[in-house]
Amino acid sequence: MTAQDTLSQWLEQSARVRARMLEGGGKAGIAHPDQTTGMTGLDILQAMLAGELPYSHIGETMDFSLIEVAPGTATFQGMPQIKHYNPLGTVHGGWYATLLDSAVGCAVHTLMPAGRAYTTAELSVNIVRSASHKSGPLRAIGTVIHCGKQLATAEGRIVDAGGKLYAHATTTCLVFATSGLSQSG
């Protein structure tokens, strides 16, 4: 398969996912705990993809979206825009870090049973190639390395449709019970 074929598939998949999310009533927001009680992490992410639960505001801010999930993996697609540039005229490192944090964190989320959650405790990002608003869509693919009762680790890569690596990351996440947590807004 050529890079152009992959790019066409990515664009088609992204359009389908976004349409499904919107048709399901999806919008940026924060799910109320009553909406997610009893759901596994994978169930929650699948409900977001179906538009049944709100997706994150950061995706709109940073121009990326969840594309697909499966147990132990999560894929996001995004395109850096000029608004993501730093004063030197390159994509800010925070764009890469945010996209990778989302991919590796949601990969961990796919393995959370009902009543368990996680938070990023450590994130290490290495940018190996400069992206720009001309790079086209990039994908961050997160994969769980280990998921235990207290800690989880995952790795992620940002690649283009031709498979070129732009950045990679590792994370350590703290895993905890959600009982007794309150949500402020």
N, C-alpha and C positions, 0 to 999 in steps of 0.2 A: 504494500500500500504506500502511495506517495504522501509526502507532507501535505500536498494540496488536497488529496482525498481525506486525510485525517482532519485537516482544517475544515473542510466542508461538513464532515460528520460532527465535529465539535460545535460548529455554528448551528446546525440543524438540531442537535440535542439540546443545546442551550435555549434555543427558541421554544422547543417543545416543553422543556422543564418550566421555563418562565410562564408560558401560556397556561400550563396545568396549575401552577401555583396561583395565578391570578383568577382562573376560572373557579378554583376551589374557594375563592374569597380571601386568598392570602394577601398579606400586606406586612410591612415592617412593623415590629412591635415586640412586646414581651408577653409570653404566655403566662396566664394566671395559673398558680399552682393547682387549682381545681381542674384545669384542663389536662394536666399531665400526671395526676395521681394514678398510680398503678401501671404507668407506661414504662417500658424499658427505654434506654437511650436511643436504640435503633428505631423503636416505634415513634418516638418524638421526632426524630429527623425525617422519617418517612412521612409523618403527618405534615411537617413543614413543606416537604417537596410536593405534597398533594394539595397544599393551600389550606389545610385544616387547622394549622397553627401558624402564628406569625413567624416570619423569618427575621433575622437580626438587622437592626438599623445600620450596623457597620458595613454590611454588604452594599447598601445604597451609597454610603459615604465614600467607600473605597472602590466602587464599581466592580464588585465580584459577587458571585452567587454559588450556593451549593448546587452541585450538578447531579451527584449520585452518591449513594452510601450502600455499604454491605458490611457484614460483621468484620470489624477490625480495619476498615478502610473508609475514607471519605475523600471526595474530589470536589474541588472548587474551581471555577473558571472566572477569570477577570482580565481586564485590559487596563494597564496604567494610562492615565490621562495627564494632560499638562497640569491640571490642578494637583496632581500627586508629585510634582517636581519640587526639588529643593532649590534654593537660590542659585546654585551652581549650574542648573539646567539639566539635572539628571533625576531619575525617579528616586524619591526619598526611600531610605532603607526601611522606614516604617511601613511602607506599602508591602514590600516583600515579607517583612516580619508578621504583619497582620494577616496576610493571606496564608502564610505557612502556619501561624498559630491557630487559625480557624481549621485548616485541614488536619493538623495533627491532633488538636483538641477534639474535633468531631469524630475522628477515627477512634479515639479513646471512648467518646460518648457512645458509640455504637455498641460497646461491650458492657455498658452500665446496666445492671439489672434494675428493676423498679425499686425506688427508694434509695438509690445510690447516685452520686454525682461526682464531679471532679472540678479541679481548678488548676490552672497552669502554675507550677512552682518554679520551673526553670525553662527557658527557651534559648537555644543557641542557633543563630542563623549565620550562614555563610553565603554571601552573594558572589557568584563566580562569573557572571556576564551581565552587562547593562541592558535593561529593557527600556523601551520608550513607548510613546503613544503610537508609534509605527510598528511595534512588534507584533501586533495582532493579539488574539486571545492567547492567554497563558493558563496552564492548569497547575494547581497545587494538589498533589496527591499525597495524602497522609496514610500511614500504615502503622498499626500497633506492633510493637516489639514484645512488650510484656504488659499484662494487666493483672494486678493482684488486688488484695483487699484494701491496701493502704496507698500503694504507688502504682502508677502506670507509666510506661515509656513508649514513645512513638517517634517515627522519623517521617520526613516529608521532603518532597522535591517539587520545584517549579520548573516546568518544561514547556517548550513550544510544540506546535503540531509536528515538527520535524524531529522531535526528541532532544533538542538542544537543552542542556541544563542551564538555568539562570540562577538558581539558589537552592540550598538544601538546609534542613534544620533537624534538630532533635529536641525533644521535650521530655520533661519529667512532670507528671501531674499527681497531685494529692487527691486521693479517692476518699470519700466520706459519705456518711448516711445523711439523707435529706430531712429526716424527722427532726422537728424542733427548729428548722430554719424558717425565718420570716423573710418576706420580700418587701422591699421599700421601693417606692416609685416616685 
